[in-house]
Amino acid sequence: MRAIDIDKAQPGMVLAKSIYAADGRPLLREGTALTERYLTALKSMKFGFVYVVDPRAPEARPRDTISDELRQEAIGVIRDTFGVLEGNGASKIGVQLNAVAQVSRQIVEAILASRDVSIQMADLKSHDSYTFAHCVNVCVLGTILGQRIGLDESRLRDLALGLILHDIGKIGIPREILEKPGKLTEPEFDQMKEHCRIGFDTMRGLASLSAQAKIVALQHHEKFDGTGYPKGLQGDDIHINAQIGAITDVFDALTSDRVYRKRFMPHEAIEYLMAAAGTQFSLDLVTTFVANVAPYPPGTLLKLSTGETAIVIDVDMGLASRPIVKIVQDTKGQPLEFARIFDLKRDRTVMIAKVLTDA
């Protein structure tokens, strides 16, 4: 399996991971052969990439953090929650928040049950499902980070609930600003920044949400050096849950395709976070987070310093930057009759020269 940009996907390629519509319905199931019609439809829905089977390395399968079923359930719950709040459905909000709490608790339980869980896959998002899928991803990523720093299950539940609701304030931002394909003007950005206060104000009167959950919406755009918003808080004046939310919010946004830019590869997003550690984010939290992200997940296509082309087939998270690869092309770009396995941990003289998007 490997991720391939939708513009480079070809008819006849076989899906290695199911694709879902914004409402959770499966659009195309794993094992489906792509056609021109399917590719045209996926492009119209603004899917930036798909996972396809690579017959050269069928064993390359990155591990997803939670199941597709749980992910789609969570996306549906968040979508419904936005809908209730946008429609001023005060009578329904209690029932809806119970559903949010239940699904975020399931995410915590799934992560606690997988002791070797790591971050190896980017989630497929359409334009219409981006906000809801992003909320779920931030919840998943942040819960992993919370677990790694030793938060107990009770605190993880508050954290997960806050993270999955962190962008709820966007219900108060005009759609033309939320969906603008280019850079926001200064007045537009000032209006966008209000989603933090709107989210907190929306949740403030809800007794079923703890203060530790509510604070994430308010503070997830604060920066460690005090240059964030809405209050310009510094360092540990920012609640730990919001610090976690800030890191995972940025990581998921970077690794997602947007109308105005292509997604960052995981190793590029890691570099961004590390460069911002100590200024935008806590160095300790960033260091812990990136230790649980595979910079070159299984299925990643690499050019090695030898000039050969290889596909990552396995990652040891103890030294994730040196994966096990299958060399599939020689130095001239010709397919090898017999591909060979190579462990980059054992031979430090061979380096990763670059990540390839197609070969």
N, C-alpha and C positions, 0 to 999 in steps of 0.2 A: 504494500500500500504506500502511496505517496501523494502528497498534495500537489496539485497542478493548477496554474492559473487558468481561469475559465477560457481566456482567449487562446490558450495553447492546447486545450482539450480537443480531442479529435473524435469524430464518429467511430464507433467500434470499441472505444475504450470502455472498460467495465467498472462500474462504481464499486468502491470498496467500503463505502459508508453511506447509509441512507441520507436522503435530503428531505427536509421537512418544510412545509409552508408556514407562514406566520401564525396560523391558527392551530398548528400542531399536527395537521394532517400530513401523512407521508406523501411527498411528491413523487420521488423515485426511490425505490428500495435498493439496498445493497445487492449487487449481482446483476443489476440492469445494465445493458449495453447502451451507451449513449448514441443518440441519433442527432442529425442536424436540427430537427424540430425540438428535441429536448434541450439542446445547447442554446438555441435561440430563446426558448422560454426562460432558462436559467439566467441568461444575460439580461433579459428584460426585467427580471426580478432583482437584479443587481447582486447576484452571487458572484463573489470575486474569485473563488477557487472551488475545486471539488477534490475528493479523495478517490483515486483510481487504483486498480490493481496493476502492479508492475510485474509482468511475468518473469523478469530477470531476478526478482527478489520477493517471491510471494510470502516469505517468512517475515518480512519487514512489516510489523504491525504495532504502531504506537498504542500505548494503553490509555484509554479515556479515563478520566477521573471518576465520573459517575456514569450510570447507564443512560442510554438514549431515552428510555422510558421515563426515568426520573427527571432528566433534563427537560423533556417536552412538557411533562406535567408542571414543572416549576415555571417554565416560560408561560404556559397557559394561565397559571394562577396570577402571575405578575401582570399579564396583559389584562385580565379581568379586574384586577385591583386598580390599575390605571383607569380603566373604563368606569368603574364605580365612582371613583373620586372625581373624574372629569364630569360625570353626570350628576354630581352632588347627591349621590345615593347614600345619604346618611343612615337610612334604615338598614342598609345592607352591609355597611362597613364592618360591623362586628363579626358577622359570618365570614366576610372576605378575609379579615385579618386572622381568623382562626385557620383558614386554609393556607395563608402565607406562613403562619407559625408552624403548621404541620409539615409543609413541604421543606421549609428551611431546616426543621428538625431531622427530616429524612436525609437531607444532604449531610448534616453533621454525623449522623449515624453511619452513613455510607463511607465517609472519610475515616472515621474512627475504626471501622471494620477492616480498612485496608492500610495496614501499617507501613507498607512500602510504597504508598501512593506517591506519584510524582506527576509533574505537569509535562505532558508529551504531545498533546494535540491542541490545535486551534479549533474553535467551534465554527461551524458553517452558519453564517448569518446572511439573511436577505436584507434588503433595504428596509422592508416593512417590519421585520422582526428584530432589528438591531437593538433598540433600546431595551426590550424585554430580555433578549438573550444576553445582553451585556450585564444587566442586573444579576442574572443567574450566574454568569461566569465570575463576576466579582465576588459573589457569595462563595462559590466553590474555591476560588483561588485564595481568598482571604481566610476561609476556614482552614485550609491546609496550612497557611502561615501561622494562624492562631494555634493550631495543634503543635506546630514545630517549636513555638516559643513556650509551650507548656501550659496553655490555658486549659482549665478543667472543662468538663462537658457542659456545666451550667453556663460558664462564661462563653463557651463556644456557641451555645444556642443564642445568647444575646447578640454576640458578634454576627452570626449568620443572619439573624433577623434584621439587624441594622444594615448589613451589606446588601441584602436582597432588595431593601427598600431605599437604598441610598439616593437614587435618582428620582424618587417619587415627586419631588418638587418641580420636575419638568412638565407636570400637568398644567402649571401656571405660566409657561413660556410659549409665546406664539409659535405655531408650527413652521412659519416661514423662516424663523431664526433657527429653530432646531434642525431643520432640513436644508439650510443654506449650503450650497455646494462649494462655496469659496470662503475666504477669510471674513470673519465678522468685523463690522465697523466698531469703533470704540463705543458708541451708544448701544449697539446691538450686544456687544460683549458685556457691557454693564447690566443690560437686561438679563442676559444669560446667567450671570453670576447670582441673580436673585433666586435661582432654583434651590440654592442651599437653605436660605431662610424660609422659602415657601414650603419646602419639604419638612423642615423642622416644625414650622407653625402648623402644618397639616397634621402632624403626628402628636404635637404637644399635649393636646387634650385627650388623647386615647390612653386610658388607664391600663389597657392590656399590654401596652408596650413599655418596656423598662427605659430608664434614662440612658442606659448603656447602649440600647438599640437606637434610640432617637438621635443621639449625638452624632452618629455617623453621617446622617443627612446634612447636618449643619456644618461639620468640620472637614469633610473629605477633600476639600480643595484648599485647606490650610497647608502651608509649607514649613518645613523645619526651620528655615532661616527667617521666617516672619513675613515673607513676600506673598503669601497666599491670601485667600479671602474666605469668609466675609469679614473676619475680625483681625487678620494679621497676627495670629497667634504664633508663638515660637516653641520649638523643642517639645518638652514633655508637658507644656501647657495644652498641647493638642492631645485629646484622649487617645489611648492606645488603639481602640477600635477604629477611630478615624484615621490614624496613621496607617494602619493596615489597609483600610479602604482606599487611601490615597495611592499607595503603591500598586495595588491590584487593579484599581480603576485605570491607571495609566497603562499598565502592562496589557490589559485586555483591549484597550482602545488602540494601542500601537499595533497589536497583532491582528487587528480587524481591518478588512477592506472598507474604505469610506468612499463616498462619491468623489472627494477631492484628492485622494491619494491611495496608493496600494499599501497593503499591510506590510509591516516590518516582519522579517524573519525572527524566530525566537532569539538567535544569537545577537541580532541587532537591538532588539528590545532590552536584552540583558545589558548590553553595552550602554544604552541610554540610561537605564536605572542606576548602573554603577557610576556613571559620570555625574548623576544628580544626587548620589548618596552623600549625606553630610550637609547638603544645601536644601534641596527640595524635600528629601526624605531622610529618615534615620538610617545611618550607616549600618547599624546592627540588624535592623529589620530587613533592609535590602539584601545584605549578605546572606541572611537566613533564607529569604525568599528565593534568590537566584540559585542557591544550592539545591533547590527542589525543582528547578526548571531544566529540562533537557535542551541545551542550546542547539543540538543537532538530533532531533527526534528520529526514531526509526522511519525509514522511507525518504529521508533527506538525501538529495543527490549532491555529491561533493567532487570537486577537483582536488586531487592530492598534489603534494609538492613533487612527486615523481612524474606528474603529467597524466597519470591514470585517472579514470572516472570510477567512482565507487558509490554504493548505496548503503546508508546506515541500516544495519539490521538489528542491532541491540545496543542498549546504553546501560552502563554501570553508573548509577547515580553517585557512587563514591568518587568517580573521576569522569564526570559526564562530558567533559570537553574532549575526551579521547575514546570515542565509541568503537564498537566492532563494526567493520564494514565488509561489504562484498564488492570486490573489484570486478567491474563488468566491461570496461573498455580499456584498451591499451593506450599508450602515449600518443598514438596517431588518431585516436577516436574510433578505432575499429572494435567491434564486439569481440569479446574473448570467447573462444569455443568452450572453454571450461573456466567459469568464473571461480575466483578463489577468495577465501575468507581471510581477513587481515585484522588483527587486534592492535589498534593504535596505542593502547596502554603498554604493550610489550615492546614496541619499537618506537622510541621517542625521536628517531631521526626523520621519520616521515611526518609531514605536517599537513593540516588542512589548508589548502591554498584559497579556496572560495566555495561558496554554496552556489550550485547551478539551479536554474529554474526549468531547464529543459535539456534533455540529451537522450 
